[in-house]
Amino acid sequence: MTISIANAHETGSLRICQLKRFWTLQQAVLEGRCEARSDEYIVNRILCDALGVGLHQMLQQACRPDCSFEMLEAWVVETAGVPDSLKVERFNTDLSNAPAPASMCRRMADIESMGPVFSDDELEFWNANGYILLKHAVSIKECQRAEAAIWEHIHADPDDPSTWVSASTNGIMVELIQHDAIDENRHSNRIHKAFSQLWGTTDLWVSKDRCGFNAPECCGVPFPGPDLHWDIEFHHAHTFCTQGILYLTDTPDEQGATTLVPGFQHKLVDWLKSLPGDFDPQQHRELDLHALGSKPVGGNAGDMLIWHHALPHGSRPNRLDKPRIVQYINMYPLRNYQHWMGI
């Protein structure tokens, strides 16, 4: 039976908009009836944030040929619990551009009343270079709780380097999304304030993203990448969006610190125009993006690096003797998302 594409406001038992549309679109892609909708990436990402699941988790489930809509809703509850009714209400009103729920208005007022976490000089640096380091984004205690959760999840021992080689990771990615210690960092007021200064609004959703574990090469673990790349479709190259990574342990430059090309948000569109018409930089791994002027940006435990999504970025080989342990965190608005859509 052919499944018709649902309207964004059609809901199921979880009473959240967009979920049924998301599922019907994935099923249509599986059947070859349409292509994936990159223009709905952000709304789908925030849908997952509202439900408490990662986007790649949701895609893995929804793209199964035997996954019914009822099965997808049951999987959400099994994975992340019954969705928070306030988050569901907020998502539905954001999608409709209706007035924000009172609970969110109070949250935004609290963030707005905070003093700035970035100075004018730091914001000038951001505008020029497209990245910024938020010092002391979370406490050392919060870092240690999240770090301990990651060690437990990957079945490795911080005091036994022999266990780092066999750690349960996907490359350098750690599929740890639902955990109280990880959530605590996502809800940091200081991080929210930082993103609000960059976005110009406090009405932001926080991503339900993964963590990272980059073992040192001295353990016999070759660097799996990713090297410099973009998480963007190039027809959105002119848009604004952020990405972020929280260092949970001290991370000097050569300990696999995040590496990026400063200032490239001002150059990407023209650089793409200079390439042959059918040349996709994402598919040509022999292209030396480091020649564009890459720079590692390390930090101390609790520091958070935020960058413009137009910057080539990636991890780097860990040439020291301790793993790089991180948590990925991003924030973005949903209201009027079609006007600034990024991917």
N, C-alpha and C positions, 0 to 999 in steps of 0.2 A: 504494500500500500504506500502510495506517495504521500509524504507529509508536507503540508503547506507551511510556508514561513509564517510564524506567529507575529502578531503586532507586539511592539515593545511593552505595551501596557497590559497584555494578557498575562494573567497569573495562574498559579496552581495552588497546591495546599500550603506552601510557604508564604503566599501572599506577597511575593516580591516581583516587581516588574523586571523585564528583560531576560529572566532566566529561561522562560519557555522559548523566546525568540532565539536565544543563544543555542539551546539544544536543537531546535529545528534547523538552524543554519548549519550546525556541525553535521547533522544527519544529511542535509542536502549536499554538502561538500563531499561526504562519503559516497553518495550516490552519483556524484558527477553532475549534479543539476545546477551548481553555482560554485563560485570561487570564494575563498575565505574573505571576510569583510574587514580589511585593515582599518577602515574608517570607523569601526566600532570597537577598536582595541581598547581605548581608554574606558569607555562605558562598561565593557566586559571585565576589564581589570578591576574597576571599582565595584562592580557587581560581586566579584569574588571577595573583595575586601569586606564588603558588607556581610557576606555569608561566612567569613572566617576561613576561607580556603585559598590556596594558591591558584593562579590562573593555569599554570601547567598541570596542576593536579586535576583541575576541572576539565581541561581539554582531554587529558588522558582518559577520563571516565566518559565524558560526553561523546567522544569520537569512537566509542565501541559500537559496532553494528547492532549488538543485542541490547543496547542501553535504551530503555524506554524513559520517557519524561518522569514517570513515577519512580523509576529506579534511580534516576539522577537526584531527585529530591531526597529520597531515602539515604543515598550516599552522602549528601551534604550533612544531614543530621548525624549519621554514623561517624563522619570524619571530624566535624567541628561542633557538634551539638545543635540544639534547636537555635536558629538564628535569633540574635538579639532584636526584640521588637522595635526598639528605638532606632537601631541601624537600618532596619527594613523600612521604617517610616521615613527616615532621613533620605535613603536612597530613592524611594518612590517620589518624594517631594522634589528632590534635586532633579530627577529625570524629567519631571513635569514643570520645572522652574517655578514651583509653588513656594510660598513663604517657608523658611526653614523652621523645623520643630523647635519648641521652646528650649529643650535640653541642649540642642546644638547652639542656639543663640547664647546661652549661658557659657558654654565652652568657648565660643569665639570671643565673648566679652572678657573672659579670664586671660586668654592669650593676648588680646589687644591691650589689656591693662599692664602687661609685662613691659619692662624696659627692653630696648633693642639688644640683641645678642651680637650683632655685627655693627661695627662703627662705619662712619661715612667712608673712611679710607679703605676698609675691607670691602665695602660694596663697590667702590670704584675699581678695586682689584678684580672683583667678580665680573664687573661689566667688561673689563679689558681682557681678562684671561679665561672666563667661563668656568672657573672652579673656585672653591673656597673651603677652608678648613675650619670647622666649628670646634674649638677647644672645649674640653670638659663637657661634651654633649650629655653624657651620663656618668654616674659615679663609678669608681673602681669596684665597689661592691656589686653594682648591677652588671658590670662587665664580667666579674667572676662567676656570678650565677648563670649568665648566658653561656659563658665558656664551658662551665661544668656540664651544662645540658648538652652541649655539642659533643664533648668527649664521650659522654654516656651514649649518645645517639649513634656515634660512629664506631662504638665498641673498641676504643683505643685508650691507652694509658699515657697521660702527659709525662710520666717519669720513665717510660719504656719506649725508646725510639723504634724498636723492632715492631711495635704494634702500629706505628704510623703508616707503614707500607701497606698493610692490609686493612686500613681504615675503610669503613663502609661509606664511601663517597661516590659521587658521580663526577669524575674529573676532580675539580676543586670545589664543586658544589655539594652542599649538605642539605638533604631534603628534610630539614627540620622546620616546620612552619607552625604547628599547633603546640605551643608550650608557654606556660605562664612567664618564665624568665625572659623569653624572647618577646612576648607581648609587652612586658613591663618597659622595655626599651622603646618599643614602637609608640608608647603613650607618653613619652617624655615631653613635658611642656617646653623645655629648652629647644629640642629638635623641632617641635611644631612652630615655635617662634622664628627659628632660622628659616624654615621653608616659607613662612608667611611673609617675611621680609623680601624674599626673592620673588615670590609670586604676586605680592601686593594684595593678598587676601588671607584671612584666617580660616576661610571656609574650605578646608582641605581634608581629603581622605588619606589615611596612612596605608601603605601597601602591606599585604600579607605575602612576604617574600621569604626566600631561602637564606641560608647561612653559607659560610665558606671555610674551607680547610685546605691550605696549600702547604704540603709537606716539603721540607728542605731537600734539595738534590743530594746532599751528603748521605741521605738514608737509602739512596739507590732508587729514588722515585723521579723519573724524568718529568720535566714540566709539561703538563697536558694542555696548557692553554686555558682559556682563550688569550691569544695575543691581541694586539690592537684591532679593534673592530667597532662597529656601531650597532646599537639596538634600535634601529630606525629604518623605515622605508624612505628611500631618498626623495620621493615626491612630497614628503613632509619635512624636507631638510630646512625649510625656512621657518618652521614653527619653534615655539619655546616649550621645552619640557625639561624636567630635572631627573637626575639619578643620584643615588647616594649609597655610601658604605660606611658602616660603623666599625672602627678598629676595637676589638675586644681584648687584644693584647698589644703591648708595645711593638710597633712595626716599623723598623728603619727601612730606608729606601730599598736595600738589597735583600730584604726578607719577603720578597714577593709583593711589595707595596703596589697599590693601584697606579698605573702609568697612563698618562694622557697627553694630548697635544694642546698646550695652552693657546687660547685665542682662536682656535679653529672654527668656532661658531660664527666668526666674521668672514670666514673664507670658504666654507663648505660649498655653498651654492655656486660660486664662481669656479671653484676647483672641479666640481662635477661637470660644469659646462665645458671645461677644457679637455675632458676625457672623450675618447671616441664614443659615438652614439650608442653602441651596443655593449659598452664596457661596464661591468658591474664590479665595483671595488670589493664587494663582499664575497664574490666568487673567485677572485684572483688572489690567492693567498701568497703568491710570489711577490706581490706588490709590497714594497718596503715602506710601510706607513711611519716607521720610526724616523725616516728621512724628513718627515714633515716637521720634526722638532719635538720628539717625545720627552717626557719628564716624569720620573717617579715622584709620588707625593706620599711620603710616609707620615706616621702620626703615633701618638702615644695611646695607650689603652684609654678608651672613653672619648677619643676624638672622632669626629665624623667628617668625611670628605663628601662634598656635594659638587656635582658638575653639570653643565649644560649638555643635553643629549646629543648635540651636534659635534661634540669632541670625540675623536677616535680615542678609545680607552681599552684597558685590559689589565690583567694581572701580569706578573713577570716571574721569571725563574727565582726561586727562593734559594739564595746562595749562602744563607747563614745556617744556624744550627737549631732553630726553633720554628714550628709551623706558624704560618700566618692564619689567624682565626678572626673571622669577621661576620657581621650581620648586615644584610642588604635592607635598606630602608629608603622609601621614597614617599613623597606626598604630592598631591595634585588635586585641583578642583574638578567637579563634575558639571556644575551649572554653566550653561552655554558652551559646553565642551566642544561643540562643532566649530566654534570660532577659533580655537587654538589647537585643534586636534594634533597630537603627536603620537608616536609609536615607539 
